[in-house]
Amino acid sequence: MKLYMAPYAPNPRRVAMFLAEKGVSDIPIEVLDLPAGAHRTAEFRAKSPLSQVPTLELDNGTCLTESRAICTYLEGLYPEPNLMGRDATERAFLEMWDRRVELAFAMPLMMWVRHGHPGLAAIETRQSADVASFYEGGAKRMAVWLDQQLAGQPWIAGERFSIADITAAAGMDFAKMMKWRPEENTPHLKAWRERLAARPAGQVGP
Ligand SMILES: N[C@@H](CCC(=O)N[C@@H](CS)C(=O)NCC(=O)O)C(=O)O
């Protein structure tokens, strides 16, 4: 296996945090220089047709893209600690929370950074301040909603840590580029991120 990634980019970081929680550190990694366009070569597009990381190349040469699909595969290979659910009910509820935070929180945060930060101009060649502002608003509204959820439970999906926490944290940490982090108006979200910092996923840079 080989993992193609860019350590500062949120979706590859999601996989890196997942692996850290599993205690897996022996998968070979190739870091691609995204601003230099290393993921847009014909050679890499043959592995990842949308020119995106993370991409996990399996031993038979086939390639998995989509961070959640990669996590599903890794969960199968390294079942403990379980991060995606043990039975049908738990798997479904964890997926519900994971998709909620991915689509309504992490993705808007990423779009805000992509469209709002000059450092991302080489990757998002059609940056738009309006698009940045639209996603900023959506992400911040979701932060308040998540804060309310976390008032009554320690982790995003309930009583135990799961992939949903990793997904939310990967998106949230990327928004540090916009100098945004949960503060006094979202104290439960702030406390949740502090709890996560003490875990293996919290040790994953940059
Ligand atoms: N849905 C995909 C999104 C992957 C994605 O957007 N990756 C970004 C880095 S976080 C990327 O490769 N961007 C390259 C580009 O936009 O040119 C996943 O979860 O893996």
The ligand as an SDF file (V2000), in Angstrom:
LIG
                    3D

 20 19  0  0  0  0  0  0  0  0999 V2000
  -14.1010   14.2690   -1.3000 N   0  0  0  0  0  0  0  0  0  0  0  0
  -12.6940   14.1320   -1.4350 C   0  0  0  0  0  0  0  0  0  0  0  0
  -12.0780   15.4970   -1.5070 C   0  0  0  0  0  0  0  0  0  0  0  0
  -10.5960   15.4380   -1.7400 C   0  0  0  0  0  0  0  0  0  0  0  0
  -10.0140   16.8290   -1.8930 C   0  0  0  0  0  0  0  0  0  0  0  0
  -10.6960   17.8320   -2.1180 O   0  0  0  0  0  0  0  0  0  0  0  0
   -8.6880   16.9050   -1.7430 N   0  0  0  0  0  0  0  0  0  0  0  0
   -8.0110   18.1560   -1.8870 C   0  0  0  0  0  0  0  0  0  0  0  0
   -7.0420   18.3460   -0.7310 C   0  0  0  0  0  0  0  0  0  0  0  0
   -7.9020   18.5220    0.7910 S   0  0  0  0  0  0  0  0  0  0  0  0
   -7.2420   18.1510   -3.1690 C   0  0  0  0  0  0  0  0  0  0  0  0
   -6.6460   17.1500   -3.5250 O   0  0  0  0  0  0  0  0  0  0  0  0
   -7.2440   19.2660   -3.8900 N   0  0  0  0  0  0  0  0  0  0  0  0
   -6.5250   19.4200   -5.1020 C   0  0  0  0  0  0  0  0  0  0  0  0
   -7.1560   20.4350   -6.0000 C   0  0  0  0  0  0  0  0  0  0  0  0
   -8.2440   20.9240   -5.6930 O   0  0  0  0  0  0  0  0  0  0  0  0
   -6.5240   20.7500   -7.0030 O   0  0  0  0  0  0  0  0  0  0  0  0
  -12.1410   13.3280   -0.2450 C   0  0  0  0  0  0  0  0  0  0  0  0
  -12.7480   13.3580    0.8240 O   0  0  0  0  0  0  0  0  0  0  0  0
  -11.1260   12.6630   -0.3920 O   0  0  0  0  0  0  0  0  0  0  0  0
  1  2  1  0
  2  3  1  0
  2 18  1  0
  3  4  1  0
  4  5  1  0
  5  6  2  0
  5  7  1  0
  7  8  1  0
  8  9  1  0
  8 11  1  0
  9 10  1  0
 11 12  2  0
 11 13  1  0
 13 14  1  0
 14 15  1  0
 15 16  2  0
 15 17  1  0
 18 19  2  0
 18 20  1  0
M  END
$$$$
